[in-house]
Amino acid sequence: MKDLRELRYFLGLEIVRIAQGLFISQKKYVMDIIKEYNLIHSRPMKLPLHTQVKLTVDSGTPIPQADQYRRLIDRLLYLTLTRPDVRYAVQLLSQFLQAPTMEHMQAALHVVQYLKDSLGQVLLMANSSAA
């Protein structure tokens, strides 16, 4: 086996060790999603979903390329490891993988714009203080 030194980046997770524990972030992963969906110059959002949005199976027109929607939702599902604030929105959007519509895609892109607004969020895995 080879010693690879201290872990810093693994499977899209950025890891920083501090005295209190570990900071885990997926900032680069989020930036890759933002670039892939061409949202670099888009307006950041303050909430993961609009409170008035009522998504249903038959809301909107079907997407001609449903694979793009599925790929985005897959990437967002992986992101929920460190971003519990988007879990509800991503879980809701994942219910429409079978037949996504333009309305579903717009809501998914809204989640990405929210992530753009909150890029600096990290998850702290604190050291156990129990003896």
TIRO-215268 format. One record per atom (N, C-alpha, C): residue in one letter; atom name; x, y, z. Coordinates in steps of 0.1 Angstrom, whole numbers. Atoms other than C-alpha are relative to their C-alpha. Example, Ala and Ser with C-alpha at 12.3 -4.5 7.8 and 13.67 -1.06 7.14 Angstrom:
2
<r residu="A" atome="N" u="9" v="-12" w="0"/>
<r residu="A" atome="CA" u="123" v="-45" w="78"/>
<r residu="A" atome="C" u="9" v="12" w="0"/>
<r residu="S" atome="N" u="-9" v="-11" w="0"/>
<r residu="S" atome="CA" u="137" v="-11" w="71"/>
<r residu="S" atome="C" u="-8" v="11" w="8"/>
end
This chain:
131
<r residu="M" atome="N" u="8" v="-12" w="0"/>
<r residu="M" atome="CA" u="0" v="0" w="0"/>
<r residu="M" atome="C" u="9" v="12" w="0"/>
<r residu="K" atome="N" u="-8" v="-12" w="1"/>
<r residu="K" atome="CA" u="11" v="35" w="-6"/>
<r residu="K" atome="C" u="-7" v="11" w="9"/>
<r residu="D" atome="N" u="5" v="-11" w="-8"/>
<r residu="D" atome="CA" u="6" v="64" w="18"/>
<r residu="D" atome="C" u="-3" v="12" w="-9"/>
<r residu="L" atome="N" u="3" v="-11" w="8"/>
<r residu="L" atome="CA" u="-13" v="91" w="0"/>
<r residu="L" atome="C" u="-1" v="13" w="7"/>
<r residu="R" atome="N" u="0" v="-12" w="-9"/>
<r residu="R" atome="CA" u="-9" v="117" w="28"/>
<r residu="R" atome="C" u="-15" v="3" w="4"/>
<r residu="E" atome="N" u="13" v="-4" w="-6"/>
<r residu="E" atome="CA" u="-38" v="136" w="43"/>
<r residu="E" atome="C" u="-11" v="1" w="-11"/>
<r residu="L" atome="N" u="11" v="0" w="10"/>
<r residu="L" atome="CA" u="-71" v="133" w="24"/>
<r residu="L" atome="C" u="-5" v="15" w="-2"/>
<r residu="R" atome="N" u="4" v="-13" w="3"/>
<r residu="R" atome="CA" u="-81" v="166" w="7"/>
<r residu="R" atome="C" u="-12" v="1" w="-9"/>
<r residu="Y" atome="N" u="11" v="0" w="10"/>
<r residu="Y" atome="CA" u="-104" v="158" w="-22"/>
<r residu="Y" atome="C" u="-2" v="-15" w="-4"/>
<r residu="F" atome="N" u="3" v="14" w="3"/>
<r residu="F" atome="CA" u="-122" v="125" w="-28"/>
<r residu="F" atome="C" u="-14" v="-1" w="-5"/>
<r residu="L" atome="N" u="14" v="2" w="6"/>
<r residu="L" atome="CA" u="-152" v="117" w="-51"/>
<r residu="L" atome="C" u="-9" v="13" w="0"/>
<r residu="G" atome="N" u="8" v="-12" w="-1"/>
<r residu="G" atome="CA" u="-163" v="153" w="-53"/>
<r residu="G" atome="C" u="-1" v="7" w="13"/>
<r residu="L" atome="N" u="1" v="-5" w="-14"/>
<r residu="L" atome="CA" u="-159" v="159" w="-16"/>
<r residu="L" atome="C" u="13" v="7" w="3"/>
<r residu="E" atome="N" u="-11" v="-7" w="-4"/>
<r residu="E" atome="CA" u="-135" v="186" w="-5"/>
<r residu="E" atome="C" u="1" v="-1" w="16"/>
<r residu="I" atome="N" u="-1" v="2" w="-14"/>
<r residu="I" atome="CA" u="-122" v="178" w="30"/>
<r residu="I" atome="C" u="12" v="8" w="6"/>
<r residu="V" atome="N" u="-10" v="-8" w="-7"/>
<r residu="V" atome="CA" u="-104" v="201" w="54"/>
<r residu="V" atome="C" u="0" v="-5" w="15"/>
<r residu="R" atome="N" u="-1" v="4" w="-14"/>
<r residu="R" atome="CA" u="-92" v="188" w="88"/>
<r residu="R" atome="C" u="4" v="12" w="9"/>
<r residu="I" atome="N" u="-3" v="-10" w="-10"/>
<r residu="I" atome="CA" u="-93" v="212" w="117"/>
<r residu="I" atome="C" u="0" v="-7" w="14"/>
<r residu="A" atome="N" u="0" v="6" w="-13"/>
<r residu="A" atome="CA" u="-90" v="207" w="155"/>
<r residu="A" atome="C" u="-14" v="-5" w="5"/>
<r residu="Q" atome="N" u="14" v="4" w="-4"/>
<r residu="Q" atome="CA" u="-128" v="205" w="159"/>
<r residu="Q" atome="C" u="-5" v="-12" w="-7"/>
<r residu="G" atome="N" u="5" v="11" w="9"/>
<r residu="G" atome="CA" u="-132" v="178" w="132"/>
<r residu="G" atome="C" u="3" v="2" w="-14"/>
<r residu="L" atome="N" u="-2" v="-1" w="14"/>
<r residu="L" atome="CA" u="-136" v="178" w="95"/>
<r residu="L" atome="C" u="-11" v="10" w="-6"/>
<r residu="F" atome="N" u="9" v="-8" w="9"/>
<r residu="F" atome="CA" u="-151" v="204" w="71"/>
<r residu="F" atome="C" u="-1" v="-7" w="-13"/>
<r residu="I" atome="N" u="2" v="7" w="13"/>
<r residu="I" atome="CA" u="-167" v="187" w="41"/>
<r residu="I" atome="C" u="-9" v="9" w="-9"/>
<r residu="S" atome="N" u="7" v="-9" w="9"/>
<r residu="S" atome="CA" u="-178" v="207" w="11"/>
<r residu="S" atome="C" u="0" v="-6" w="-14"/>
<r residu="Q" atome="N" u="1" v="4" w="14"/>
<r residu="Q" atome="CA" u="-188" v="201" w="-25"/>
<r residu="Q" atome="C" u="0" v="12" w="-9"/>
<r residu="K" atome="N" u="0" v="-13" w="7"/>
<r residu="K" atome="CA" u="-181" v="236" w="-38"/>
<r residu="K" atome="C" u="4" v="-2" w="-15"/>
<r residu="K" atome="N" u="-4" v="2" w="14"/>
<r residu="K" atome="CA" u="-162" v="224" w="-69"/>
<r residu="K" atome="C" u="-10" v="-8" w="-8"/>
<r residu="Y" atome="N" u="11" v="8" w="6"/>
<r residu="Y" atome="CA" u="-189" v="198" w="-76"/>
<r residu="Y" atome="C" u="-11" v="9" w="-5"/>
<r residu="V" atome="N" u="11" v="-10" w="3"/>
<r residu="V" atome="CA" u="-215" v="226" w="-75"/>
<r residu="V" atome="C" u="4" v="9" w="-12"/>
<r residu="M" atome="N" u="-5" v="-8" w="11"/>
<r residu="M" atome="CA" u="-194" v="248" w="-97"/>
<r residu="M" atome="C" u="0" v="-7" w="-14"/>
<r residu="D" atome="N" u="1" v="8" w="12"/>
<r residu="D" atome="CA" u="-192" v="220" w="-123"/>
<r residu="D" atome="C" u="-14" v="-1" w="-5"/>
<r residu="I" atome="N" u="15" v="0" w="4"/>
<r residu="I" atome="CA" u="-230" v="217" w="-123"/>
<r residu="I" atome="C" u="-4" v="13" w="-6"/>
<r residu="I" atome="N" u="4" v="-13" w="5"/>
<r residu="I" atome="CA" u="-234" v="254" w="-127"/>
<r residu="I" atome="C" u="6" v="3" w="-14"/>
<r residu="K" atome="N" u="-6" v="-2" w="14"/>
<r residu="K" atome="CA" u="-210" v="255" w="-157"/>
<r residu="K" atome="C" u="-6" v="-10" w="-10"/>
<r residu="E" atome="N" u="6" v="10" w="10"/>
<r residu="E" atome="CA" u="-225" v="223" w="-173"/>
<r residu="E" atome="C" u="-14" v="5" w="-5"/>
<r residu="Y" atome="N" u="14" v="-5" w="4"/>
<r residu="Y" atome="CA" u="-260" v="239" w="-173"/>
<r residu="Y" atome="C" u="0" v="15" w="-3"/>
<r residu="N" atome="N" u="-1" v="-13" w="5"/>
<r residu="N" atome="CA" u="-247" v="273" w="-183"/>
<r residu="N" atome="C" u="-7" v="10" w="8"/>
<r residu="L" atome="N" u="7" v="-9" w="-10"/>
<r residu="L" atome="CA" u="-259" v="291" w="-152"/>
<r residu="L" atome="C" u="10" v="10" w="7"/>
<r residu="I" atome="N" u="-10" v="-8" w="-6"/>
<r residu="I" atome="CA" u="-227" v="311" w="-145"/>
<r residu="I" atome="C" u="-5" v="14" w="2"/>
<r residu="H" atome="N" u="4" v="-14" w="-1"/>
<r residu="H" atome="CA" u="-243" v="344" w="-152"/>
<r residu="H" atome="C" u="-15" v="2" w="4"/>
<r residu="S" atome="N" u="14" v="0" w="-4"/>
<r residu="S" atome="CA" u="-278" v="335" w="-139"/>
<r residu="S" atome="C" u="-1" v="7" w="14"/>
<r residu="R" atome="N" u="2" v="-6" w="-13"/>
<r residu="R" atome="CA" u="-293" v="352" w="-109"/>
<r residu="R" atome="C" u="-1" v="-10" w="11"/>
<r residu="P" atome="N" u="1" v="9" w="-11"/>
<r residu="P" atome="CA" u="-288" v="334" w="-76"/>
<r residu="P" atome="C" u="-13" v="0" w="7"/>
<r residu="M" atome="N" u="13" v="0" w="-7"/>
<r residu="M" atome="CA" u="-319" v="323" w="-57"/>
<r residu="M" atome="C" u="2" v="-2" w="15"/>
<r residu="K" atome="N" u="-1" v="0" w="-14"/>
<r residu="K" atome="CA" u="-325" v="326" w="-20"/>
<r residu="K" atome="C" u="-7" v="-13" w="6"/>
<r residu="L" atome="N" u="6" v="12" w="-5"/>
<r residu="L" atome="CA" u="-347" v="294" w="-16"/>
<r residu="L" atome="C" u="1" v="-11" w="-11"/>
<r residu="P" atome="N" u="-2" v="11" w="10"/>
<r residu="P" atome="CA" u="-343" v="259" w="-32"/>
<r residu="P" atome="C" u="-12" v="-1" w="-9"/>
<r residu="L" atome="N" u="12" v="1" w="9"/>
<r residu="L" atome="CA" u="-379" v="260" w="-46"/>
<r residu="L" atome="C" u="-9" v="12" w="4"/>
<r residu="H" atome="N" u="10" v="-10" w="-3"/>
<r residu="H" atome="CA" u="-406" v="287" w="-48"/>
<r residu="H" atome="C" u="-11" v="-7" w="8"/>
<r residu="T" atome="N" u="10" v="6" w="-9"/>
<r residu="T" atome="CA" u="-432" v="282" w="-21"/>
<r residu="T" atome="C" u="-13" v="-2" w="-7"/>
<r residu="Q" atome="N" u="12" v="2" w="8"/>
<r residu="Q" atome="CA" u="-460" v="285" w="-47"/>
<r residu="Q" atome="C" u="0" v="-11" w="-10"/>
<r residu="V" atome="N" u="-1" v="10" w="11"/>
<r residu="V" atome="CA" u="-447" v="258" w="-70"/>
<r residu="V" atome="C" u="-7" v="-13" w="5"/>
<r residu="K" atome="N" u="8" v="12" w="-2"/>
<r residu="K" atome="CA" u="-471" v="228" w="-72"/>
<r residu="K" atome="C" u="3" v="-9" w="-12"/>
<r residu="L" atome="N" u="-4" v="8" w="11"/>
<r residu="L" atome="CA" u="-454" v="202" w="-93"/>
<r residu="L" atome="C" u="-9" v="-13" w="0"/>
<r residu="T" atome="N" u="8" v="12" w="2"/>
<r residu="T" atome="CA" u="-475" v="173" w="-107"/>
<r residu="T" atome="C" u="6" v="-8" w="-12"/>
<r residu="V" atome="N" u="-5" v="9" w="11"/>
<r residu="V" atome="CA" u="-468" v="144" w="-131"/>
<r residu="V" atome="C" u="-3" v="6" w="-14"/>
<r residu="D" atome="N" u="4" v="-5" w="14"/>
<r residu="D" atome="CA" u="-486" v="162" w="-160"/>
<r residu="D" atome="C" u="0" v="15" w="-1"/>
<r residu="S" atome="N" u="-2" v="-15" w="1"/>
<r residu="S" atome="CA" u="-476" v="198" w="-153"/>
<r residu="S" atome="C" u="10" v="4" w="-10"/>
<r residu="G" atome="N" u="-10" v="-5" w="10"/>
<r residu="G" atome="CA" u="-460" v="214" w="-183"/>
<r residu="G" atome="C" u="1" v="-9" w="-12"/>
<r residu="T" atome="N" u="-2" v="8" w="12"/>
<r residu="T" atome="CA" u="-449" v="201" w="-217"/>
<r residu="T" atome="C" u="12" v="-9" w="2"/>
<r residu="P" atome="N" u="-11" v="10" w="-1"/>
<r residu="P" atome="CA" u="-427" v="170" w="-219"/>
<r residu="P" atome="C" u="14" v="5" w="-5"/>
<r residu="I" atome="N" u="-14" v="-4" w="5"/>
<r residu="I" atome="CA" u="-389" v="175" w="-223"/>
<r residu="I" atome="C" u="4" v="-10" w="-11"/>
<r residu="P" atome="N" u="-4" v="9" w="11"/>
<r residu="P" atome="CA" u="-376" v="161" w="-256"/>
<r residu="P" atome="C" u="12" v="-8" w="4"/>
<r residu="Q" atome="N" u="-12" v="7" w="-4"/>
<r residu="Q" atome="CA" u="-343" v="151" w="-240"/>
<r residu="Q" atome="C" u="-1" v="-2" w="15"/>
<r residu="A" atome="N" u="2" v="2" w="-14"/>
<r residu="A" atome="CA" u="-353" v="136" w="-206"/>
<r residu="A" atome="C" u="13" v="-4" w="7"/>
<r residu="D" atome="N" u="-13" v="4" w="-6"/>
<r residu="D" atome="CA" u="-317" v="123" w="-201"/>
<r residu="D" atome="C" u="7" v="12" w="7"/>
<r residu="Q" atome="N" u="-7" v="-11" w="-6"/>
<r residu="Q" atome="CA" u="-305" v="158" w="-193"/>
<r residu="Q" atome="C" u="-6" v="3" w="14"/>
<r residu="Y" atome="N" u="7" v="-2" w="-13"/>
<r residu="Y" atome="CA" u="-331" v="161" w="-165"/>
<r residu="Y" atome="C" u="4" v="-11" w="10"/>
<r residu="R" atome="N" u="-4" v="12" w="-9"/>
<r residu="R" atome="CA" u="-322" v="126" w="-151"/>
<r residu="R" atome="C" u="14" v="2" w="4"/>
<r residu="R" atome="N" u="-14" v="-2" w="-4"/>
<r residu="R" atome="CA" u="-285" v="135" w="-151"/>
<r residu="R" atome="C" u="1" v="11" w="10"/>
<r residu="L" atome="N" u="-1" v="-11" w="-10"/>
<r residu="L" atome="CA" u="-291" v="168" w="-133"/>
<r residu="L" atome="C" u="-5" v="-5" w="14"/>
<r residu="I" atome="N" u="6" v="5" w="-12"/>
<r residu="I" atome="CA" u="-313" v="150" w="-107"/>
<r residu="I" atome="C" u="10" v="-9" w="7"/>
<r residu="D" atome="N" u="-10" v="9" w="-6"/>
<r residu="D" atome="CA" u="-286" v="123" w="-102"/>
<r residu="D" atome="C" u="11" v="8" w="6"/>
<r residu="R" atome="N" u="-11" v="-9" w="-6"/>
<r residu="R" atome="CA" u="-260" v="150" w="-96"/>
<r residu="R" atome="C" u="-4" v="7" w="12"/>
<r residu="L" atome="N" u="5" v="-7" w="-12"/>
<r residu="L" atome="CA" u="-282" v="168" w="-72"/>
<r residu="L" atome="C" u="-2" v="-10" w="12"/>
<r residu="L" atome="N" u="2" v="10" w="-11"/>
<r residu="L" atome="CA" u="-290" v="136" w="-53"/>
<r residu="L" atome="C" u="14" v="-3" w="7"/>
<r residu="Y" atome="N" u="-14" v="2" w="-6"/>
<r residu="Y" atome="CA" u="-252" v="130" w="-48"/>
<r residu="Y" atome="C" u="4" v="12" w="9"/>
<r residu="L" atome="N" u="-4" v="-12" w="-7"/>
<r residu="L" atome="CA" u="-249" v="166" w="-36"/>
<r residu="L" atome="C" u="-7" v="1" w="14"/>
<r residu="T" atome="N" u="7" v="0" w="-13"/>
<r residu="T" atome="CA" u="-274" v="160" w="-8"/>
<r residu="T" atome="C" u="8" v="-6" w="12"/>
<r residu="L" atome="N" u="-9" v="6" w="-11"/>
<r residu="L" atome="CA" u="-246" v="142" w="11"/>
<r residu="L" atome="C" u="5" v="12" w="9"/>
<r residu="T" atome="N" u="-5" v="-11" w="-8"/>
<r residu="T" atome="CA" u="-233" v="176" w="22"/>
<r residu="T" atome="C" u="-10" v="12" w="1"/>
<r residu="R" atome="N" u="10" v="-11" w="0"/>
<r residu="R" atome="CA" u="-263" v="198" w="15"/>
<r residu="R" atome="C" u="-14" v="-4" w="4"/>
<r residu="P" atome="N" u="14" v="5" w="-4"/>
<r residu="P" atome="CA" u="-293" v="187" w="36"/>
<r residu="P" atome="C" u="-10" v="11" w="-3"/>
<r residu="D" atome="N" u="10" v="-11" w="3"/>
<r residu="D" atome="CA" u="-309" v="221" w="28"/>
<r residu="D" atome="C" u="-8" v="-2" w="-13"/>
<r residu="V" atome="N" u="7" v="3" w="13"/>
<r residu="V" atome="CA" u="-318" v="208" w="-7"/>
<r residu="V" atome="C" u="-6" v="-13" w="-1"/>
<r residu="R" atome="N" u="5" v="14" w="1"/>
<r residu="R" atome="CA" u="-329" v="173" w="2"/>
<r residu="R" atome="C" u="-15" v="-1" w="-4"/>
<r residu="Y" atome="N" u="14" v="1" w="3"/>
<r residu="Y" atome="CA" u="-366" v="180" w="1"/>
<r residu="Y" atome="C" u="-3" v="3" w="-14"/>
<r residu="A" atome="N" u="2" v="-4" w="14"/>
<r residu="A" atome="CA" u="-365" v="198" w="-32"/>
<r residu="A" atome="C" u="5" v="-11" w="-10"/>
<r residu="V" atome="N" u="-6" v="11" w="9"/>
<r residu="V" atome="CA" u="-343" v="171" w="-48"/>
<r residu="V" atome="C" u="-9" v="-12" w="0"/>
<r residu="Q" atome="N" u="9" v="12" w="-2"/>
<r residu="Q" atome="CA" u="-365" v="143" w="-34"/>
<r residu="Q" atome="C" u="-13" v="2" w="-8"/>
<r residu="L" atome="N" u="13" v="-4" w="7"/>
<r residu="L" atome="CA" u="-396" v="161" w="-48"/>
<r residu="L" atome="C" u="3" v="-1" w="-15"/>
<r residu="L" atome="N" u="-3" v="0" w="15"/>
<r residu="L" atome="CA" u="-380" v="165" w="-83"/>
<r residu="L" atome="C" u="4" v="-14" w="-5"/>
<r residu="S" atome="N" u="-4" v="14" w="4"/>
<r residu="S" atome="CA" u="-367" v="129" w="-83"/>
<r residu="S" atome="C" u="-13" v="-8" w="-3"/>
<r residu="Q" atome="N" u="13" v="8" w="3"/>
<r residu="Q" atome="CA" u="-404" v="117" w="-84"/>
<r residu="Q" atome="C" u="-4" v="1" w="-15"/>
<r residu="F" atome="N" u="5" v="-2" w="14"/>
<r residu="F" atome="CA" u="-407" v="129" w="-120"/>
<r residu="F" atome="C" u="11" v="-5" w="-10"/>
<r residu="L" atome="N" u="-11" v="5" w="10"/>
<r residu="L" atome="CA" u="-377" v="110" w="-136"/>
<r residu="L" atome="C" u="-6" v="-7" w="-11"/>
<r residu="Q" atome="N" u="5" v="8" w="10"/>
<r residu="Q" atome="CA" u="-400" v="88" w="-156"/>
<r residu="Q" atome="C" u="-5" v="9" w="-12"/>
<r residu="A" atome="N" u="5" v="-8" w="11"/>
<r residu="A" atome="CA" u="-416" v="116" w="-177"/>
<r residu="A" atome="C" u="1" v="15" w="4"/>
<r residu="P" atome="N" u="-2" v="-14" w="-5"/>
<r residu="P" atome="CA" u="-401" v="151" w="-168"/>
<r residu="P" atome="C" u="-5" v="9" w="-10"/>
<r residu="T" atome="N" u="6" v="-11" w="9"/>
<r residu="T" atome="CA" u="-416" v="183" w="-182"/>
<r residu="T" atome="C" u="9" v="12" w="1"/>
<r residu="M" atome="N" u="-8" v="-12" w="-1"/>
<r residu="M" atome="CA" u="-402" v="217" w="-188"/>
<r residu="M" atome="C" u="-1" v="7" w="14"/>
<r residu="E" atome="N" u="2" v="-6" w="-13"/>
<r residu="E" atome="CA" u="-417" v="229" w="-155"/>
<r residu="E" atome="C" u="9" v="-7" w="10"/>
<r residu="H" atome="N" u="-9" v="8" w="-9"/>
<r residu="H" atome="CA" u="-398" v="201" w="-137"/>
<r residu="H" atome="C" u="15" v="5" w="-2"/>
<r residu="M" atome="N" u="-14" v="-4" w="3"/>
<r residu="M" atome="CA" u="-365" v="211" w="-154"/>
<r residu="M" atome="C" u="2" v="14" w="5"/>
<r residu="Q" atome="N" u="-1" v="-14" w="-6"/>
<r residu="Q" atome="CA" u="-371" v="248" w="-145"/>
<r residu="Q" atome="C" u="2" v="0" w="15"/>
<r residu="A" atome="N" u="-1" v="1" w="-14"/>
<r residu="A" atome="CA" u="-376" v="238" w="-109"/>
<r residu="A" atome="C" u="14" v="-5" w="4"/>
<r residu="A" atome="N" u="-13" v="6" w="-2"/>
<r residu="A" atome="CA" u="-344" v="217" w="-110"/>
<r residu="A" atome="C" u="11" v="11" w="-2"/>
<r residu="L" atome="N" u="-10" v="-10" w="3"/>
<r residu="L" atome="CA" u="-324" v="246" w="-125"/>
<r residu="L" atome="C" u="-1" v="11" w="11"/>
<r residu="H" atome="N" u="2" v="-9" w="-11"/>
<r residu="H" atome="CA" u="-339" v="268" w="-97"/>
<r residu="H" atome="C" u="8" v="-4" w="12"/>
<r residu="V" atome="N" u="-8" v="5" w="-11"/>
<r residu="V" atome="CA" u="-323" v="245" w="-72"/>
<r residu="V" atome="C" u="15" v="3" w="-2"/>
<r residu="V" atome="N" u="-14" v="-3" w="3"/>
<r residu="V" atome="CA" u="-289" v="249" w="-89"/>
<r residu="V" atome="C" u="3" v="15" w="2"/>
<r residu="Q" atome="N" u="-3" v="-14" w="-3"/>
<r residu="Q" atome="CA" u="-293" v="287" w="-88"/>
<r residu="Q" atome="C" u="0" v="3" w="15"/>
<r residu="Y" atome="N" u="-1" v="-1" w="-14"/>
<r residu="Y" atome="CA" u="-300" v="284" w="-51"/>
<r residu="Y" atome="C" u="14" v="-4" w="5"/>
<r residu="L" atome="N" u="-13" v="5" w="-4"/>
<r residu="L" atome="CA" u="-268" v="264" w="-47"/>
<r residu="L" atome="C" u="11" v="10" w="-4"/>
<r residu="K" atome="N" u="-9" v="-11" w="4"/>
<r residu="K" atome="CA" u="-250" v="292" w="-66"/>
<r residu="K" atome="C" u="1" v="11" w="11"/>
<r residu="D" atome="N" u="0" v="-10" w="-10"/>
<r residu="D" atome="CA" u="-261" v="316" w="-39"/>
<r residu="D" atome="C" u="6" v="-4" w="13"/>
<r residu="S" atome="N" u="-5" v="5" w="-13"/>
<r residu="S" atome="CA" u="-249" v="294" w="-11"/>
<r residu="S" atome="C" u="12" v="-9" w="-2"/>
<r residu="L" atome="N" u="-12" v="8" w="3"/>
<r residu="L" atome="CA" u="-216" v="281" w="-24"/>
<r residu="L" atome="C" u="9" v="-3" w="12"/>
<r residu="G" atome="N" u="-9" v="0" w="-11"/>
<r residu="G" atome="CA" u="-198" v="287" w="8"/>
<r residu="G" atome="C" u="-4" v="-10" w="11"/>
<r residu="Q" atome="N" u="4" v="8" w="-11"/>
<r residu="Q" atome="CA" u="-218" v="263" w="29"/>
<r residu="Q" atome="C" u="8" v="-13" w="1"/>
<r residu="V" atome="N" u="-7" v="12" w="-2"/>
<r residu="V" atome="CA" u="-199" v="234" w="44"/>
<r residu="V" atome="C" u="-7" v="-8" w="11"/>
<r residu="L" atome="N" u="5" v="8" w="-10"/>
<r residu="L" atome="CA" u="-207" v="205" w="66"/>
<r residu="L" atome="C" u="11" v="-3" w="10"/>
<r residu="L" atome="N" u="-11" v="3" w="-10"/>
<r residu="L" atome="CA" u="-188" v="201" w="99"/>
<r residu="L" atome="C" u="-3" v="-13" w="6"/>
<r residu="M" atome="N" u="1" v="13" w="-7"/>
<r residu="M" atome="CA" u="-182" v="166" w="111"/>
<r residu="M" atome="C" u="9" v="1" w="12"/>
<r residu="A" atome="N" u="-7" v="-3" w="-12"/>
<r residu="A" atome="CA" u="-173" v="174" w="147"/>
<r residu="A" atome="C" u="6" v="-13" w="6"/>
<r residu="N" atome="N" u="-6" v="10" w="-8"/>
<r residu="N" atome="CA" u="-150" v="153" w="168"/>
<r residu="N" atome="C" u="-9" v="-4" w="11"/>
<r residu="S" atome="N" u="9" v="4" w="-11"/>
<r residu="S" atome="CA" u="-169" v="133" w="194"/>
<r residu="S" atome="C" u="6" v="5" w="13"/>
<r residu="S" atome="N" u="-4" v="-5" w="-13"/>
<r residu="S" atome="CA" u="-167" v="149" w="228"/>
<r residu="S" atome="C" u="-3" v="-9" w="11"/>
<r residu="A" atome="N" u="4" v="10" w="-10"/>
<r residu="A" atome="CA" u="-181" v="119" w="246"/>
<r residu="A" atome="C" u="13" v="-9" w="3"/>
<r residu="A" atome="N" u="-12" v="8" w="-4"/>
<r residu="A" atome="CA" u="-154" v="100" w="266"/>
<r residu="A" atome="C" u="-4" v="-14" w="4"/>
end
